[in-house]
């Protein structure tokens, strides 16, 4: 379970304190999914970074399956994040010199003990097959369409069996057909793997596919 308990975030600037999040609280169980909408600059991405153990809250607490990642030391936190959280960003952030298959495998190069390289290779191939790219594994990002690159990014996010999948505008750079395809893949893999899925989006079409919908505005998270 993910628990966000009164999460607040602010930044100190020469002109004073800039609030971003104000006592955001919610729970998300394994197998649940939610969409978060809101205007640009309202703090949606910041909230994802806090939930994903990338940026500590100013106040409040995040726990994932009973662990507060911000109570861990830097090395433990990085290990916890790598094993527990998968990220998908608006810009796929694929390595241009690597094939689709190698991009999916890349996060496992710093993985701890537990699975062999052969096991990760088998999983990477299975994930690319699951996202409809079985015949594109050897292609580099420059040889793939925008929708295909984003599907590779989804497969990469799933490679280490994450408990939680966080997506920041995953369809923002895609046309409607490609966006629908990526959304189909995200929701299908989420259902099959029973992840906790949170998607930040400006797309009303994407948000409408989620049973739980929230809006972030005026630093607060509310039911949409």
Secondary structure, 3 states (H helix, E strand, C coil): CEEEEEEEEEEEECCEEEEEEEEEEEEECCCCEEEEECCCCCCHHHHHHHHCCCCCCCEEEEEECCECHHHCCHHHHHHHHHHHEEEEECCCCCCCCCEHHHHHHHHHHHCCCCCCHHHHHHHHHHHHHHCCCCCCCCCEHHHCCHHHHHHHHHHHHHCCCCCEEEEECCCCCCCHHHHHHHHHHHHHHHHHHCCEEEEECCCHHHHCCCCEEEEEECCEEEEC
